[in-house]
């Protein structure tokens, strides 16, 4: 994979940079600028070298050209961060966009409108990829969060621009995540949570062969508990997940990693902020109740394992952390990961949101901007956005 260090002189050249500015908006303003800040090293390096920057990103999943999903608020926030004007193009492609790109001077920044305003983006439409390529002398992909998608602004345009490299963020993401798998400081502890076993079966299988310990939490623990014969009440627990969990448990002796499950739970009478919650000193959830968090003994045991780790990879909350009565397990794990002396890598998505919520985002070695891309890379799948840079 070629990187910014492999680029020659870009002074005065138009550099099309695929960024991931898919950020939450609140009342027309950026509510969380983490992904914008993550792209700043690449943007500032290219500006320093005199490139004329054309940035391209998606935002949400617009069904049409929805004004509420315009990138204008993102441009405003980016302009504040780089202390320079960031112009929003009148569209994604077309004569007006080409003219705006041609008017750029060295160090200037143009942000194209939401690339998903174009229906051809997610279809990797050749005409859209051609039009994007016409804006570029050089293509830089710095959107790790979109690298698992073969879209026009990732895989398609890269195939059409001879000089194409990875940005600093994409390079760091790939190298860090591959380092977890290929050369971790041991013991390697994988903390996996979230909703469904089927969503992370590939990740579990990969870590069963490469990690030393896997700690399971979140709703995905209930298929494992059900497979062991525990009652799960109204907890989220799909029948197909129980079969997957049973297969994993039955083949445990052949795996490198030990798989640890909760020893106690926090249960609620419903999924709500004002639910009745109680600690369950055990694992059998009564009828009419649902498991919504790991219990305090589990949180303490998991914290001890994390503290002794050489490398920690965490993806997925330990419970319904967005609800105050069921946030304790995720908070405890987040604090343990933040305090761990080893290398700590946190996958994107809800794990990143949890760290932000608890004010710990700056306390880990690496906080990934990817969700699906992180999981697919860990599983061993090829990422189209990365493959296209070779």
N, C-alpha and C positions, 0 to 999 in steps of 0.2 A: 504494500500500500504506500503510494507516494504521498508526501506531506508538504507543508508549506516550505520546509527547508530545501525541498527539491525544485522549487520554483526559481526561475531566473529573474531577470529584471521585469517588474510589473509596473514600473512608473508610467503613468498615462494609459495603461491598458484597462479595458473594461473587465472587471472580475465579477462574475455571477456567483454569489454565495448563497447556497441553500442553508438557511438557518431554521431552527425550530422555535418559533415565537407563538406557539399554541398555548397561550397563557390565559388564565381566568380574568374576566372583565367584571367590573362592578359599577353600574351606573355610568358607563362610558369611559371608565378609567381602568388601568391595569391594576388588578388586585394583588398579584404576586409576580414579581419581575425576575424570579430565579432563573428562568430559561433565557431571558434577555441578557442578564448579567453573565451567564455561562458562555455566551457567544462573544463577549467583549474582547477577550484576548486575541481572537482571530481578526475581528473587525479592526481593532486598533493597530495590530501588526500590519495589516494590508494598507490601512490609511497612512501609516508611517512610511511605507514603501512607495507611496504615491499612486496607489491603485484608484481607479474610478469604480466605486462599489455599487453594484446592483444586487439588492437582497431579495430573496424570495422565500416565502413561508406560507403555511396554511394556518387557519384559525377555525377551530370547530368543524362542524359538518354542515355547511350551508346547503340548503336545497335549491337556492337561487342566489342572486346577488343581495343577500340580506344586509341592510345597512348596519345592523347590530353586530355583525361579524366582520366589519371593516377593520383593517390594520391601522387605521389612523391613530387610535389611542396608543398603539404599540410604537408607532413612529415618534409620537410625542415623548414617550418615556425613554426611548432609545436616545433621542436628541438630548434629553436632560443628562443621561449617563455619559455620553461622549462629549457633551458640551459643544455641540455643533448642530446645525440644522439637518434634519432628515426629511426629505421630501417624499410624499406618498404619490406614486404613479397613478394616473387616471384609470388604470386597469392592470391586467396581467401581461398582455401582449397587444400588438397593434401599432399603427403608425405613431399615435400620440406617445405611447410608451417608448418606442424606439427613439423618438425625438428627445424625450426627457433623458434617456440614457446617454444620447450623443452630447447633450449639453453639460454633462458632468465634467468637473475639473478634477485634478489629482486630489485625493483625499475626500472628495464629496461622496455623499451617500444617498441613494435612491432606494426606497422600499416599494416593491411591487405590491399591488393589491392582493388580497387573499387568493392564493393560487387555486383553491378549491371553488372559487367562483366559476372556474372553467371546468365543465363536466369531463373534459378529456384528461384532467390531472390524474384521477384515481384509475383511469383506464389505460394510463401510459400511452396516450394518443400520440402517434408520430408527428402529426402536424403541430400540436402544441409543443412537443419536445423540440422540433425544428425551430419554432418561433422563439422559444426560450434560448436556444443555442445561438440564435442570431444576435442576441444581446451580449454575448460573451466572447472575449478573447481567451479567458481562462475561467475554468469552473472549479469552485471549491465547495465541497460538501462538509458542512459542520453541524448537520442536523442528525445527531445520533438517534433521537427519538423517532425519526421517520426512516431510518436506514433499513428497516425490515420490510419496507413497502417498495414495490417496483412501480413507482409512479413517474409521471412525465418529468417532474422537477427533481427527481433523484436518479433513478436508473436511466430513464430515457435521455435526458439532456446530457448526462455524463458520457454516454456512448457517442455523442455528436460533437464534443469539444475535445480536441486532441490533448490539450494541456489541462489535466484534471488531477486534483490532489485532495487529500483530507485536510480539514482544518484542525486547529489545535485541540478543540473539544472532542471531535470525533476520534482523533488519534489517541487522546488520553483515555476515553471511554473503552475503546477496543483493547488497548494495551493493559489497562487496569483489570478489566474483566477476564481477559485471557490469562493474566498473571494469577488470578484467584484459582483458576482451574489447573494451570500448568506448573506453577512454581510458587505455591503458597508457603508462608511460614506456618509451621504446624505447632499445635493442632489446628486444623481447619474446621470451623464450626459454621454450619449453614442453618440459619433461622428462617423458617418458612411458615407463612400464615396466609390469610386470605380466605376466599369463599369455597372453592371447589378443588378437590384432588385432581380432577380431570384437566383443570387449567394449568396445573404445574407438574403433571406426571413426568414430563420430559426432564424438568429441572430436578425433581426428586431422584429419578433414575441416574442422572449425571452425577449428582452429589453422593449417591450411594456408592459410587465407584471412586470418587475423588476426595470426599470429605472424611473427617474422623467422627464427627457427630452431627446429626440432623435434629434440630429442635422443632417440633410441630406445634402450631397454635392456630388461633382463628377458627372459623367454622370448619375448615378442612380437617380439624382433629376429630370431628364427630363420626365420619365414615370409618376411621381407624378404631375408635372406641366401639362403634356398632359391630365391626368385624370381630372384636374381642368379646362380644356378648353383652356389652353394657346397653342399657336403655338410654335413648337420647331425647325422649320427650318430643317437643316441637322444634328441636334444633334443626338447622339447615343440614340435610343429609340425604343426598340423592342415592338411589339404589345402585346406579352404575358406579358411583364413587366408592360405595362399600365394597364392591367387587374388586376395584382397583386397589383399594387399601388392603384387602385380604391377600391379594397377590403379593403385594410388597411385604407384608408381615410374614407370609409363608416362605418367602425367599430371603429373609433377613440374614440367615447364617452364611449366605454366599456373598454378602456385600461387605465392603471395607468399613463403611460407616455404621455406627449404632444409631438407631432411630428412637428418639425420646418423645414420649407423649405426656400430656398434662396429668397431674396427680390430684388436682382439685379444680373447681370451676366457679365462676360467678354466673348465676342464672337470673333470668327475668321472666315476668309473666307476659311480657310482650316487648316488641322492638319499638321502644319509645323513650324519649328523654325522661318522662315522668313514670316510667315503669317501676313496679315493685322489684327490687333487686335483693338477692341474698347470696352469701357465700355457701357453696356446697362442698363440704369436706368429704369428697369422694367424686365419683364419676357417673353415677346413675341419675340421669335427669328425670324428674317426675313428669307425668302427663300434665299437659297444660302449661309447662314451663319450657324455656329454651336456653341453651347455653350461649352466652354472649361475651364471655371473656375467660381467659385463664385465671385460676385462683392465685392467691398470694403465695402459697407454698410453691406452686409451679414457677411463678415469677422469680422467686428467690433461687430456686434450683437452676433455672435457666440463666439467671444472672451470674451464678458461680461458674457455670460452664463457659460463658462468654468472657468472663474476667481472666480465665486461664488460657484463652485461645491465642494462637499466634496470628491467625487471620479469621475475621468474621465476615460472612456474607449474609445480609438480612434483606428479605423481600416478603412483604405482606404483614399486616397488623395482627396482633394477638387476639383481637376482639373488635367489638363495635366502638372503636375509640372516639368516633364522632358524637357519641352519647356519653355524657359525663359519668353515669353510674357504671359504665362498662369500659372506661378508658384506662383503668389502673394497670392492666397487664401490658398493654402496648407502651404506656409511659415507662413502666419499670424496665422493659426490654430496651426501649430507646435510651434510657439513662445508662443502662449497663453497656450498651454498644458505644455510647459517647464516652464513657469512662474507661473503656477497655484499652490496655496498653499496646495491643497488637494492631495490625492493619485492619481497618474497618471499612467495608464497602457496602453501601446501601443502595438497593435497586430503586428505581423510580416509582411512580404511582403513589399508592396509599402510604408506603413506607416513608417516602420523601415528605408527603403531606403531614405525617405524624411528627417527623423531626421538626418541621417548620412550626407546627402547632405547639410543640413543647419547647421551642426556642433552642434546639440542639443541632440545627442544620450545619453550623460551622464547626461542630465538634467531632466529625468523622473524617476519615482519610479521604474518602471519595463518595460523593452523593450523585448517583447517576441521574441524568436527565431523561433516560429512556424507561419505558414501561415494557411494552411488548418486545422492543428491540433487545433489552437487557435479557429477558427470559429466553428469547430465541438464540441469542449468542451463547448463553450458558448451556442451552440444550445441545448446542453443536450445529445449529442450522446456519446455512450461508445467508448473509444479509445482502440483498440485491444492491443497496446503496453503497456498500463497502466493496462488493465484488466488482462493481462498475468502475472503480477507481484503479484497478490493476492494469 
